[in-house]
Amino acid sequence: MENPNRRNWKLSIGLALFLGVAELATAMPRIYIPAPPPAPIVEVRPVAPSRNHVWVEGYHRWDGNAYVWTPGVWTARPRARAVWVRGHYVHGRRGWYWVDGRWR
């Protein structure tokens, strides 16, 4: 049986690492793209798997050289009444950059 103090220490280290990675993920620098994204592709939306699913629209993703279409998907809400705020491109002084979609 593992020593409870050692287990708590491992949990503390794991939590610190997780929070550190989460902090790094939110602190990532923006990638600026010189050209605006193409117009969205009109997709045929299949039937929803359930009433709890929300359609997340497809978008053009920058792969480092060109825009690549990422198709839309049905995804389950993380909680009741959650609303999907779609991702979008923003034009700034240095070019275009992507703002991720999120649940609100």
C-alpha positions in Angstrom: 0.0 0.0 0.0 1.3 3.4 -1.0 2.1 6.0 1.7 -0.7 8.6 1.8 1.9 11.5 2.0 3.6 10.2 -1.1 0.3 9.9 -2.9 -0.7 13.5 -1.9 2.7 14.7 -3.1 2.2 12.9 -6.5 -1.3 14.5 -6.8 0.1 17.9 -6.0 2.9 17.5 -8.6 0.3 16.3 -11.2 -2.0 19.2 -10.6 0.9 21.7 -10.8 2.0 20.2 -14.1 -1.6 20.3 -15.5 -2.0 23.9 -14.5 1.3 24.8 -15.9 0.4 23.2 -19.3 -3.0 25.0 -19.2 -1.2 28.3 -18.6 1.2 27.7 -21.5 -1.7 26.8 -23.8 -3.5 30.1 -23.1 -0.2 32.0 -23.3 0.6 30.8 -26.9 1.6 33.6 -29.2 -0.8 34.5 -32.0 0.1 33.2 -35.5 -0.5 35.9 -38.0 -1.5 35.0 -41.5 -0.9 37.5 -44.3 -4.0 36.6 -46.4 -7.6 36.7 -45.3 -9.4 33.3 -45.0 -11.5 32.1 -48.0 -15.3 32.2 -47.7 -16.8 29.4 -45.6 -17.8 26.3 -47.5 -21.6 25.6 -47.4 -22.0 22.2 -45.7 -25.0 19.9 -45.7 -25.7 19.4 -42.0 -26.6 15.8 -41.2 -29.4 14.9 -38.7 -28.3 15.6 -35.1 -27.5 12.5 -33.1 -29.6 13.8 -30.2 -31.2 16.9 -28.8 -28.2 17.4 -26.7 -25.9 17.9 -29.7 -24.9 21.2 -31.2 -23.6 21.8 -34.7 -20.1 23.3 -34.7 -19.5 24.9 -38.1 -16.6 24.0 -40.3 -13.8 26.5 -40.7 -10.6 27.2 -42.7 -7.6 26.2 -40.7 -4.2 27.6 -41.5 -1.6 24.8 -41.8 1.4 27.0 -42.1 1.3 27.3 -45.9 -2.4 27.5 -46.9 -5.9 27.4 -45.6 -7.4 23.9 -45.2 -11.1 23.2 -44.7 -12.0 21.5 -41.5 -15.6 20.1 -41.8 -18.3 20.8 -39.2 -19.3 18.2 -36.6 -22.1 17.5 -34.1 -20.8 17.7 -30.6 -22.5 17.1 -27.3 -23.1 20.0 -25.0 -20.8 19.9 -21.9 -23.8 21.0 -19.7 -27.4 21.9 -20.2 -28.1 25.2 -22.0 -24.4 25.6 -23.0 -24.1 27.7 -26.1 -21.3 27.3 -28.7 -19.6 30.5 -29.7 -18.0 29.8 -33.0 -14.3 30.5 -33.8 -13.5 33.3 -36.1 -10.6 35.2 -37.8 -9.7 38.7 -36.7 -7.8 41.2 -38.8 -5.1 43.0 -36.9 -2.1 45.2 -37.9 0.1 42.2 -38.5 -2.4 40.1 -40.5 -5.2 37.7 -39.7 -5.3 35.5 -36.6 -7.7 32.8 -35.4 -9.8 33.0 -32.2 -10.9 29.6 -31.0 -14.5 28.7 -30.5 -15.7 28.0 -27.0 -18.6 27.0 -24.8 -20.4 29.7 -23.0 
